Amino acid sequence: MRYQLRAMECVLILLFLVGLAPLPAMGQASRSELLLKSDIVFLGTVTDVGAASFAGVPASVRTLVARVDAILEKPADVPLAQGDKVTVEVKDPSLFREGVQAIFYGQGWILGEGLAVREVGHELSSVKLEAGAVSEKGKELAQMRKQQSDTELRSRIQAADMVAVGRVVDIQPATTKQAQA
């Protein structure tokens, strides 16, 4: 009886640990590393392989078009909405076919009549993600981004000779004399 209980405890602990730390796709960086290198993260469904979503993007065997199912992170000035088509230049096109859903981690590449990104990495989804799961992924990425920002700030503070905290109380245009100095 005692042996069975310990075996069950080990199984439960193993399941708990596996659930907390999902493994990245083979050969890819961790989710945190992907996020560090990315400025646009979205959940998308592949609609065309070897194609581009707008003129001006060179289509190749490494490009695909993905319909945006959800935006997880993007710069405020990048026009991107659910339902938009995005060209993604992927590292390994053999992993994608029409209908595949993935979280794409990318860097902006071409912005014109549409958006094209270069893949930093991806997470393939074996099942279509529902709104709740997408929301959780978004919260998880936001928390990771905050931790990365805090770590960077902490590092800069530790490396600084002096840190000053202040508040702007007045702004005035520079005079000609001040501008020349």
C-alpha positions as CSV (number, residue, x, y, z in Angstrom):
1,M,0.0,0.0,0.0
2,R,2.8,2.4,0.9
3,Y,4.6,1.6,-2.3
4,Q,1.5,2.3,-4.4
5,L,1.0,5.7,-2.7
6,R,4.5,6.8,-3.4
7,A,4.2,5.7,-7.0
8,M,1.0,7.7,-7.3
9,E,2.6,10.7,-5.7
10,C,5.5,10.5,-8.2
11,V,3.1,10.4,-11.1
12,L,1.1,13.3,-9.8
13,I,4.2,15.4,-9.3
14,L,5.5,14.5,-12.8
15,L,2.1,15.5,-14.3
16,F,2.1,18.7,-12.4
17,L,5.7,19.6,-13.5
18,V,4.9,18.7,-17.2
19,G,1.8,20.9,-17.1
20,L,3.8,23.9,-15.7
21,A,6.6,23.7,-18.2
22,P,5.5,22.9,-21.8
23,L,8.4,22.0,-24.0
24,P,9.1,24.2,-27.0
25,A,9.0,22.6,-30.5
26,M,12.1,20.6,-31.4
27,G,15.0,22.8,-32.2
28,Q,13.3,26.0,-31.1
29,A,14.2,28.5,-28.5
30,S,12.0,28.8,-25.3
31,R,8.9,30.9,-25.4
32,S,10.7,33.5,-23.4
33,E,13.6,33.7,-25.9
34,L,11.1,33.8,-28.8
35,L,9.3,36.7,-27.1
36,L,12.5,38.6,-26.6
37,K,13.3,38.5,-30.3
38,S,9.8,39.2,-31.5
39,D,7.7,42.4,-31.9
40,I,4.6,40.8,-33.4
41,V,2.9,37.7,-32.0
42,F,-0.4,36.4,-33.3
43,L,-2.4,33.2,-33.5
44,G,-3.0,32.5,-37.2
45,T,-4.4,29.8,-39.5
46,V,-2.4,29.1,-42.7
47,T,-4.5,29.8,-45.8
48,D,-1.9,29.6,-48.6
49,V,1.6,28.1,-48.7
50,G,4.2,29.6,-51.1
51,A,2.2,32.8,-51.5
52,A,2.1,36.4,-50.3
53,S,-0.8,38.4,-49.0
54,F,-0.1,41.6,-50.9
55,A,1.9,43.0,-53.9
56,G,5.4,44.0,-53.0
57,V,6.1,40.9,-50.9
58,P,8.3,38.4,-52.7
59,A,6.5,35.1,-52.6
60,S,8.7,32.0,-52.3
61,V,8.7,28.5,-51.0
62,R,9.4,30.0,-47.5
63,T,6.4,32.4,-47.5
64,L,2.9,31.6,-46.4
65,V,-0.3,33.5,-45.8
66,A,-1.9,33.3,-42.4
67,R,-5.3,34.6,-41.4
68,V,-5.1,36.4,-38.0
69,D,-7.3,34.6,-35.5
70,A,-6.1,36.6,-32.5
71,I,-3.4,39.3,-31.8
72,L,-1.3,38.5,-28.8
73,E,1.2,41.3,-29.1
74,K,2.1,44.1,-31.6
75,P,3.4,47.6,-31.6
76,A,0.6,50.2,-31.3
77,D,1.4,51.8,-34.6
78,V,1.1,48.5,-36.6
79,P,-2.3,48.2,-38.2
80,L,-3.3,44.6,-37.6
81,A,-6.8,43.2,-36.8
82,Q,-8.4,39.9,-36.4
83,G,-9.3,38.5,-39.9
84,D,-6.4,40.2,-41.6
85,K,-4.0,38.2,-43.9
86,V,-0.3,38.3,-43.0
87,T,2.6,37.0,-45.0
88,V,5.0,35.0,-42.9
89,E,8.5,34.1,-44.1
90,V,9.0,30.9,-42.2
91,K,12.2,29.1,-41.3
92,D,11.0,25.6,-42.2
93,P,8.1,25.5,-44.7
94,S,7.8,21.8,-44.5
95,L,6.1,22.2,-41.1
96,F,3.1,24.1,-42.6
97,R,0.2,23.3,-44.8
98,E,-3.2,24.9,-45.3
99,G,-5.4,24.8,-42.2
100,V,-2.6,24.6,-39.7
101,Q,-3.0,26.9,-36.8
102,A,0.0,28.3,-34.9
103,I,1.2,31.1,-32.7
104,F,3.6,33.0,-34.9
105,Y,6.5,34.9,-33.2
106,G,7.8,37.4,-35.8
107,Q,9.7,40.5,-36.5
108,G,8.1,43.1,-38.8
109,W,9.5,42.8,-42.4
110,I,7.3,44.7,-44.8
111,L,4.5,47.1,-44.0
112,G,2.5,48.4,-47.0
113,E,-0.9,47.4,-48.3
114,G,-0.6,44.7,-45.7
115,L,1.8,43.2,-43.2
116,A,4.7,40.7,-43.7
117,V,6.8,39.3,-40.9
118,R,9.8,37.1,-40.6
119,E,9.4,34.1,-38.3
120,V,11.4,34.0,-35.2
121,G,9.6,30.9,-34.1
122,H,6.2,29.3,-33.7
123,E,4.1,27.1,-31.6
124,L,2.0,24.7,-33.6
125,S,-1.5,24.0,-32.2
126,S,-2.8,20.4,-32.5
127,V,-6.3,21.6,-31.8
128,K,-8.1,24.9,-32.7
129,L,-7.6,27.2,-29.7
130,E,-10.7,28.6,-28.2
131,A,-11.1,32.2,-27.1
132,G,-10.4,31.3,-23.4
133,A,-7.2,29.6,-24.3
134,V,-6.1,32.4,-26.5
135,S,-6.8,34.9,-23.8
136,E,-4.7,32.9,-21.3
137,K,-1.8,32.8,-23.9
138,G,-2.1,36.5,-24.2
139,K,-1.9,37.0,-20.4
140,E,1.0,34.6,-20.2
141,L,2.9,36.5,-22.9
142,A,2.1,39.9,-21.3
143,Q,3.5,38.6,-17.9
144,M,6.6,37.2,-19.6
145,R,7.2,40.6,-21.4
146,K,6.8,42.4,-18.1
147,Q,9.3,40.1,-16.4
148,Q,11.7,40.7,-19.3
149,S,11.3,44.4,-19.0
150,D,11.8,44.3,-15.2
151,T,15.0,42.2,-15.7
152,E,16.4,44.6,-18.2
153,L,15.6,47.6,-16.0
154,R,17.2,45.9,-13.0
155,S,20.3,45.2,-15.0
156,R,20.6,48.8,-16.2
157,I,20.1,50.1,-12.6
158,Q,22.8,47.7,-11.3
159,A,25.2,48.8,-14.0
160,A,24.7,52.5,-13.5
161,D,27.0,54.8,-11.5
162,M,24.0,56.8,-10.4
163,V,20.2,56.7,-10.8
164,A,18.1,59.9,-10.6
165,V,14.4,60.0,-10.3
166,G,12.6,63.2,-11.3
167,R,9.4,64.7,-12.6
168,V,9.1,67.2,-15.5
169,V,7.4,70.3,-14.1
170,D,7.8,72.7,-17.0
171,I,8.7,72.7,-20.7
172,Q,9.8,75.7,-22.6
173,P,11.3,76.2,-26.1
174,A,15.1,76.6,-26.2
175,T,16.4,80.1,-26.9
176,T,18.9,80.6,-29.7
177,K,21.7,80.9,-27.1
178,Q,20.7,77.7,-25.4
179,A,20.4,75.8,-28.7
180,Q,24.0,76.9,-29.7
181,A,25.5,75.8,-26.4
